[in-house]
Amino acid sequence: MWISSQAVQRAVAAMVSSLRPEITENELWSLLHQSVIAQNGEYIETRLLTAGERTNPWFQECGDHEIQQTDLVALDTDVVGPFGYYTDFSRTFYGNVS
């Protein structure tokens, strides 16, 4: 469980370090997914990452919305990580992180 949790935390950190205005939700999510798979994660069940007005109502999957500097960015990881352990946590970030 610890290895899976650490992999997801590293993946989220990699994603957040690439957060910049005008990146799309899909592009940002792909960075999380790529990092999870590169760390021997198995798969991600959903693509719950939205920004700006799309964060409400919750439970929408990411799309081609371009993230703006003033947007909140919300995600829910839903990762089946290394060794099949499910790691699920939610975070919200401000669009001008980088």
Backbone as CSV, one residue per row, in Angstrom:
resi,resn,N_x,N_y,N_z,CA_x,CA_y,CA_z,C_x,C_y,C_z
1,MET,0.835,-1.193,0.000,0.000,0.000,0.000,0.879,1.256,0.000
2,TRP,1.953,1.228,0.775,2.833,2.391,0.852,3.444,2.695,-0.509
3,ILE,3.885,1.669,-1.234,4.501,1.869,-2.549,3.496,2.484,-3.520
4,SER,2.275,1.999,-3.508,1.243,2.552,-4.382,0.948,4.007,-4.024
5,SER,0.831,4.277,-2.740,0.571,5.646,-2.296,1.699,6.590,-2.694
6,GLN,2.926,6.157,-2.533,4.072,6.986,-2.904,4.108,7.236,-4.415
7,ALA,3.784,6.223,-5.189,3.761,6.382,-6.652,2.730,7.431,-7.065
8,VAL,1.563,7.376,-6.459,0.513,8.341,-6.806,0.901,9.741,-6.341
9,GLN,1.486,9.846,-5.177,1.912,11.166,-4.707,2.979,11.756,-5.629
10,ARG,3.913,10.929,-6.099,4.920,11.415,-7.049,4.261,11.827,-8.365
11,ALA,3.285,11.059,-8.815,2.588,11.376,-10.068,1.831,12.697,-9.954
12,VAL,1.168,12.919,-8.830,0.451,14.177,-8.632,1.448,15.336,-8.585
13,ALA,2.571,15.155,-7.914,3.590,16.211,-7.859,4.112,16.539,-9.258
14,ALA,4.329,15.519,-10.075,4.794,15.744,-11.452,3.745,16.507,-12.254
15,MET,2.491,16.146,-12.051,1.410,16.825,-12.749,1.333,18.283,-12.314
16,VAL,1.365,18.531,-11.023,1.244,19.899,-10.510,2.428,20.751,-10.966
17,SER,3.607,20.173,-11.057,4.767,20.955,-11.496,4.636,21.395,-12.953
18,SER,3.747,20.749,-13.708,3.514,21.115,-15.106,2.270,21.977,-15.295
19,LEU,1.585,22.264,-14.211,0.366,23.073,-14.280,0.722,24.496,-14.687
20,ARG,0.111,24.949,-15.773,0.357,26.295,-16.284,-0.892,26.751,-17.013
21,PRO,-1.086,28.043,-17.121,-2.251,28.533,-17.864,-2.242,28.024,-19.309
22,GLU,-3.430,27.698,-19.791,-3.714,27.258,-21.155,-3.386,25.790,-21.432
23,ILE,-2.850,25.050,-20.461,-2.761,23.602,-20.635,-4.195,23.074,-20.509
24,THR,-4.550,22.072,-21.273,-5.916,21.542,-21.171,-6.004,20.544,-20.023
25,GLU,-7.228,20.324,-19.592,-7.458,19.310,-18.556,-6.919,17.959,-19.021
26,ASN,-7.185,17.601,-20.279,-6.698,16.317,-20.804,-5.175,16.234,-20.795
27,GLU,-4.511,17.313,-21.209,-3.039,17.310,-21.223,-2.486,17.153,-19.809
28,LEU,-3.079,17.846,-18.864,-2.617,17.759,-17.489,-2.846,16.357,-16.936
29,TRP,-4.035,15.810,-17.190,-4.337,14.459,-16.708,-3.381,13.434,-17.308
30,SER,-3.019,13.603,-18.561,-2.133,12.627,-19.211,-0.782,12.552,-18.511
31,LEU,-0.343,13.642,-17.904,0.926,13.634,-17.177,0.832,12.784,-15.918
32,LEU,-0.311,12.880,-15.237,-0.539,12.022,-14.072,-0.547,10.558,-14.493
33,HIS,-1.297,10.260,-15.538,-1.438,8.883,-16.005,-0.084,8.308,-16.442
34,GLN,0.665,9.082,-17.196,1.973,8.622,-17.676,2.891,8.298,-16.503
35,SER,2.896,9.151,-15.495,3.756,8.923,-14.344,3.344,7.674,-13.573
36,VAL,2.053,7.465,-13.403,1.577,6.262,-12.699,2.019,4.999,-13.435
37,ILE,1.823,4.967,-14.734,2.188,3.785,-15.521,3.700,3.584,-15.513
38,ALA,4.471,4.661,-15.599,5.937,4.553,-15.581,6.443,3.986,-14.258
39,GLN,5.650,4.117,-13.206,6.029,3.586,-11.890,5.387,2.220,-11.619
40,ASN,5.015,1.526,-12.678,4.424,0.189,-12.595,3.020,0.164,-12.001
41,GLY,2.314,1.291,-12.104,0.910,1.287,-11.721,0.116,0.517,-12.768
42,GLU,-1.079,0.096,-12.407,-1.869,-0.737,-13.318,-2.794,0.086,-14.213
43,TYR,-3.660,0.894,-13.642,-4.555,1.716,-14.453,-5.239,2.752,-13.571
44,ILE,-5.951,3.656,-14.206,-6.724,4.671,-13.505,-8.183,4.485,-13.910
45,GLU,-9.060,4.385,-12.909,-10.463,4.081,-13.187,-11.219,5.211,-13.861
46,THR,-10.974,6.441,-13.469,-11.715,7.573,-14.024,-10.730,8.679,-14.382
47,ARG,-11.235,9.710,-15.017,-10.406,10.871,-15.354,-11.025,12.107,-14.707
48,LEU,-11.132,12.072,-13.386,-11.782,13.153,-12.660,-10.794,14.286,-12.394
49,LEU,-10.700,15.182,-13.355,-9.912,16.397,-13.228,-10.659,17.477,-13.990
50,THR,-11.041,18.527,-13.281,-11.750,19.636,-13.906,-11.189,20.947,-13.388
51,ALA,-11.438,22.023,-14.132,-10.913,23.332,-13.765,-11.969,24.409,-13.947
52,GLY,-11.797,25.487,-13.188,-12.688,26.635,-13.313,-14.130,26.281,-13.007
53,GLU,-15.034,26.806,-13.830,-16.461,26.565,-13.628,-16.829,25.093,-13.752
54,ARG,-15.981,24.302,-14.399,-16.288,22.875,-14.590,-16.117,22.053,-13.307
55,THR,-15.568,22.658,-12.240,-15.422,21.914,-10.991,-16.760,21.718,-10.276
56,ASN,-17.798,22.418,-10.730,-19.122,22.270,-10.134,-20.155,22.154,-11.246
57,PRO,-20.945,21.115,-11.314,-21.006,20.032,-10.346,-19.817,19.080,-10.498
58,TRP,-19.461,18.468,-9.381,-18.358,17.531,-9.346,-18.718,16.250,-10.088
59,PHE,-17.752,15.461,-10.399,-17.848,14.151,-11.031,-17.977,14.245,-12.546
60,GLN,-17.291,15.232,-13.122,-17.154,15.321,-14.571,-15.739,14.876,-14.916
61,GLU,-15.588,14.207,-16.029,-14.250,13.813,-16.459,-13.601,14.944,-17.249
62,CYS,-12.275,14.918,-17.300,-11.530,15.988,-17.957,-11.856,16.049,-19.442
63,GLY,-11.589,17.223,-19.999,-11.870,17.456,-21.407,-10.860,18.425,-21.995
64,ASP,-11.269,19.123,-23.040,-10.348,20.011,-23.738,-10.378,21.444,-23.200
65,HIS,-10.987,21.633,-22.036,-11.029,22.958,-21.403,-9.614,23.432,-21.086
66,GLU,-9.280,24.645,-21.514,-7.966,25.218,-21.211,-8.004,25.852,-19.826
67,ILE,-7.078,25.451,-18.984,-6.994,25.954,-17.625,-6.444,27.379,-17.651
68,GLN,-7.119,28.255,-16.921,-6.696,29.651,-16.844,-5.969,29.907,-15.521
69,GLN,-5.212,30.974,-15.475,-4.387,31.278,-14.308,-5.205,31.395,-13.026
70,THR,-6.426,31.855,-13.116,-7.248,32.062,-11.927,-8.138,30.871,-11.587
71,ASP,-8.046,29.781,-12.344,-8.896,28.611,-12.122,-8.436,27.775,-10.929
72,LEU,-9.415,27.211,-10.243,-9.125,26.103,-9.343,-9.096,24.846,-10.199
73,VAL,-8.219,23.919,-9.871,-8.114,22.644,-10.579,-8.352,21.551,-9.545
74,ALA,-9.375,20.739,-9.768,-9.733,19.686,-8.824,-9.510,18.317,-9.459
75,LEU,-8.962,17.375,-8.682,-8.789,16.031,-9.205,-9.064,14.992,-8.143
76,ASP,-9.390,13.814,-8.593,-9.568,12.627,-7.761,-8.780,11.534,-8.456
77,THR,-7.804,10.947,-7.781,-6.845,10.090,-8.470,-7.413,8.763,-8.977
78,ASP,-8.181,8.034,-8.192,-8.763,6.741,-8.619,-7.743,5.825,-9.294
79,VAL,-6.577,5.662,-8.697,-5.475,4.894,-9.296,-5.409,3.483,-8.717
80,VAL,-5.281,2.510,-9.594,-4.871,1.176,-9.175,-3.375,1.144,-9.442
81,GLY,-2.629,1.265,-8.372,-1.188,1.443,-8.480,-0.418,0.138,-8.481
82,PRO,0.881,0.240,-8.189,1.728,-0.949,-8.142,1.158,-2.015,-7.204
83,PHE,1.284,-3.260,-7.616,0.825,-4.428,-6.854,-0.687,-4.479,-6.695
84,GLY,-1.421,-3.670,-7.499,-2.873,-3.722,-7.477,-3.532,-2.968,-6.343
85,TYR,-2.771,-2.190,-5.586,-3.363,-1.442,-4.483,-4.016,-0.155,-4.990
86,TYR,-5.239,0.036,-4.548,-6.032,1.196,-4.948,-5.640,2.391,-4.097
87,THR,-5.274,3.468,-4.744,-4.918,4.700,-4.046,-5.818,5.805,-4.567
88,ASP,-6.663,6.305,-3.699,-7.648,7.290,-4.106,-7.604,8.467,-3.152
89,PHE,-7.199,9.618,-3.664,-7.311,10.836,-2.880,-7.638,11.993,-3.803
90,SER,-8.205,13.025,-3.220,-8.605,14.210,-3.981,-7.756,15.393,-3.553
91,ARG,-7.492,16.279,-4.512,-6.741,17.500,-4.238,-7.311,18.624,-5.101
92,THR,-7.135,19.842,-4.631,-7.513,21.012,-5.406,-6.320,21.954,-5.415
93,PHE,-6.020,22.495,-6.594,-4.881,23.380,-6.780,-5.350,24.668,-7.450
94,TYR,-4.548,25.680,-7.313,-4.803,26.955,-7.960,-4.070,26.940,-9.293
95,GLY,-4.691,27.435,-10.353,-4.176,27.342,-11.705,-2.825,27.989,-11.970
96,ASN,-2.355,28.843,-11.076,-1.073,29.499,-11.336,0.052,28.915,-10.489
97,VAL,0.034,27.610,-10.272,1.020,26.946,-9.421,2.438,27.160,-9.933
98,SER,2.661,26.974,-11.244,4.039,27.059,-11.741,4.470,28.476,-12.021
